[in-house]
Amino acid sequence: MTRLSCIAAAACVAAALCTPAVGRAQTFNVQKWDIGGEGGTDYLTAEAGTGRVFVSRGTHVMVVDGRTGKVLGDIPNAPRDHGIALAERAGHGFITAGGDSSVIMFDLKSLAELKRIKIPQGGQDGIMYDDYSNRVILTNHSRPVGTVVALDANTGDIVGTVDLADSGPEGAASDGNGKLFVNLEGKNSIEVIDEKTMKSVAVWSIAPCDGPTGIAYDRQSDRIFSGCGDTSVVTNAVNGQVVAKIANGGRVDALGWDQSQKLIYIPSGEATGTITVVHEDSPDKYTVIATVTTVSRAKTIAVDPVLHAAYVFQPEYGPPPAGTPAPPANGRGRGRGPQGPMIAAWFAAITH
C-alpha cells in the first residue's frame, strides 16, 4: 500500500547571531519518510498533541503519524482538495474540495464522511478553525470577488459570507476575540473581518510583502505574521502598521507558529527546500535563529504547538518531458509547470 522508508538526519542549520533574549541558536532535527500514495499536495494540518497529521493529496487526504511516518488512514473522494481544518471541540474535520465546490465534513475518530457541504461561491482554497466562534473559516478564490465563508463546526451549516477586496485571498487567522485577518495575495494587504457582524472593516497594505499567503496570529502580543516571498512581515493588529520584516526564501505558501516557543516557521518552495525559523524576541523584534533544510519544493507547513514539531510534505518528481517551459523565476509564483512521474512522496518532521 505505502512505502515507509525512514531517513533520519540532523538538519544542517545556518543560524543568525542571537540576541540575549534568544540566548543561542537552536539545533533542529529532521526525520524524513517516503509515505507513498498517489497525487500532489497543497496544505497539511497537524492535530495538536496527538501526532496525527492530515495531508492533502489532490483527490484524497492521508493521515500520517508525525512521529513515525506511518500512514494511519485515508479519506477518499476529495476532488481537487486543498486544505484541512480540525474542529476538535465538535469532533469534526473539514476538507476543501474545489473539484465539486464542496467542503467535506468528517468524523475525527473514524475518519468517515458525515456531510458534503456545497459552497455556492466556489474557488475553495484556504481553511481554518476559529476556536473563538467554533466556526470553520473558508477563504475562497471565488469570482468576481474572493469570499470568506463561515461554517458552524457542529452542523456544517453556512452561517455567514463576506465579499473581499481581492479575488485571491489566502490564509486567515483569528485574534480569539471576534476578528479575522485575511491575507490578500493580489493586493499585498490584510483584510480585517468583524466575525460578529460578518463585515469587512479595514484593508491594510503590508508592503514590502509581495504575495502574502500563510498567516498566524500571536494573541499575547497582538501581532500578525504574514508569509511572503523573500520578505515576510509582522503587522500590529491594533493599528495595521508593519513593525518588522523577516528575510526568508521564495515560493512561500504557508506559515507555522508555535505560541509557547515563540517560533515562526516559514517554508520556501524553492528547490533548496529550506525553512526559516524565527524567534519573537519582543512584539517588534524578531531574530532568524536557523535555516533548516527539509524537502525540496515543500511550500506549506503545519505546526503542532503541543508536541513542538513542524511538518512538511512534498512529492518528488522525475525530469519533466523535454521542451517544457521553465517555472516562474520570482518568489511570488508558486507553480512549477509540467513535471515528470512521481518517484517519492516525502513527509518530514522537524523537532528541536
C-alpha positions, 0 to 999 in steps of 0.5 A, spaced: 500 500 500 505 505 502 512 505 502 515 507 509 522 508 508 525 512 514 531 517 513 533 520 519 538 526 519 540 532 523 538 538 519 544 542 517 542 549 520 545 556 518 543 560 524 543 568 525 547 571 531 542 571 537 540 576 541 540 575 549 533 574 549 534 568 544 540 566 548 543 561 542 541 558 536 537 552 536 539 545 533 533 542 529 532 535 527 529 532 521 526 525 520 524 524 513 519 518 510 517 516 503 509 515 505 507 513 498 500 514 495 498 517 489 497 525 487 500 532 489 499 536 495 497 543 497 496 544 505 497 539 511 494 540 518 497 537 524 492 535 530 495 538 536 498 533 541 496 527 538 501 526 532 496 525 527 497 529 521 492 530 515 495 531 508 492 533 502 493 529 496 489 532 490 483 527 490 484 524 497 487 526 504 492 521 508 493 521 515 500 520 517 503 519 524 508 525 525 512 521 529 513 515 525 511 516 518 506 511 518 500 512 514 494 511 519 488 512 514 485 515 508 479 519 506 477 518 499 473 522 494 476 529 495 476 532 488 481 537 487 482 538 495 486 543 498 486 544 505 484 541 512 481 544 518 480 540 525 474 542 529 476 538 535 471 541 540 465 538 535 469 532 533 469 534 526 474 535 520 473 539 514 476 538 507 476 543 501 474 540 495 474 545 489 473 539 484 465 539 486 465 546 490 464 542 496 467 542 503 467 535 506 465 534 513 468 528 517 468 524 523 475 525 527 475 518 530 473 514 524 475 518 519 468 517 515 464 522 511 458 525 515 456 531 510 458 534 503 457 541 504 456 545 497 459 552 497 455 556 492 461 561 491 466 556 489 474 557 488 475 553 495 482 554 497 484 556 504 481 553 511 481 554 518 478 553 525 476 559 529 476 556 536 473 563 538 466 562 534 467 554 533 466 556 526 470 553 520 473 559 516 473 558 508 477 563 504 475 562 497 478 564 490 471 565 488 469 570 482 468 576 481 470 577 488 474 572 493 469 570 499 470 568 506 465 563 508 463 561 515 461 554 517 458 552 524 463 546 526 457 542 529 452 542 523 456 544 517 451 549 516 453 556 512 452 561 517 455 567 514 459 570 507 463 576 506 465 579 499 473 581 499 477 586 496 481 581 492 479 575 488 485 571 491 485 571 498 489 566 502 490 564 509 486 567 515 487 567 522 483 569 528 485 574 534 480 569 539 476 575 540 471 576 534 476 578 528 479 575 522 485 577 518 485 575 511 491 575 507 490 578 500 495 575 495 493 580 489 493 586 493 499 585 498 494 587 504 490 584 510 483 584 510 480 585 517 473 581 518 468 583 524 466 575 525 460 578 529 457 582 524 460 578 518 463 585 515 469 587 512 472 593 516 479 595 514 484 593 508 491 594 510 497 594 505 503 590 508 508 592 503 514 590 502 510 583 502 509 581 495 504 575 495 502 574 502 499 567 503 500 563 510 498 567 516 498 566 524 496 570 529 500 571 536 494 573 541 499 575 547 502 580 543 497 582 538 501 581 532 500 578 525 505 574 521 504 574 514 508 569 509 511 572 503 516 571 498 523 573 500 520 578 505 515 576 510 512 581 515 509 582 522 503 587 522 500 590 529 493 588 529 491 594 533 493 599 528 495 595 521 502 598 521 508 593 519 513 593 525 518 588 522 520 584 516 523 577 516 528 575 510 526 568 508 526 564 501 521 564 495 515 560 493 512 561 500 505 558 501 504 557 508 506 559 515 507 555 522 507 558 529 508 555 535 505 560 541 509 557 547 516 557 543 515 563 540 517 560 533 515 562 526 516 557 521 516 559 514 517 554 508 520 556 501 518 552 495 524 553 492 528 547 490 533 548 496 527 546 500 529 550 506 525 553 512 526 559 516 525 559 523 524 565 527 524 567 534 519 573 537 524 576 541 519 582 543 512 584 539 517 588 534 523 584 534 524 578 531 531 574 530 532 568 524 535 563 529 536 557 523 535 555 516 533 548 516 533 544 510 527 539 509 524 537 502 525 540 496 519 544 493 515 543 500 511 550 500 506 549 506 507 547 513 503 545 519 505 546 526 503 542 532 504 547 538 503 541 543 508 536 541 513 542 538 514 539 531 513 542 524 511 538 518 512 538 511 510 534 505 512 534 498 512 529 492 518 528 488 518 528 481 522 525 475 525 530 469 519 533 466 518 531 458 523 535 454 521 542 451 517 544 457 517 551 459 521 553 465 517 555 472 516 562 474 523 565 476 520 570 482 518 568 489 511 570 488 509 564 483 508 558 486 507 553 480 512 549 477 509 547 470 509 540 467 513 535 471 515 528 470 512 521 474 512 521 481 518 517 484 517 519 492 512 522 496 516 525 502 513 527 509 518 530 514 518 532 521 522 537 524 523 537 532 528 541 536 
